[in-house]
Amino acid sequence: MAKFYVVWVGRQKGIYATWSECEKQVKGFSGAKFKSFKSREEAIKAYSKSSFYNSSQTKKSKKLPKPENNSIKMPPLRNNKVSAQA
């Protein structure tokens, strides 16, 4: 089963389709914040809500502004092999 990885704090934040791509963003990065998810939808939901970044688990919690008109700009997945139906 494929996993998806969200990076909230790292070299480049975003959603990654492979551990190797995620690892490049977080390995050796002090204070990296990331988590794996079982589905692409869960990863997108977590990333768009920035729940980990806003949680009390972080030392400096920042409130992110709510997107206008419910439009959330998402960075593209970092692995071209992921289909839209994944």
Secondary structure as UniProt FT lines:
FT   STRAND          4..9
FT   STRAND          14..16
FT   HELIX           19..26
FT   TURN            27..28
FT   TURN            30..31
FT   STRAND          33..37
FT   HELIX           40..49
FT   HELIX           51..54
FT   TURN            56..57
FT   HELIX           68..70
FT   TURN            80..81
FT   TURN            84..85
//
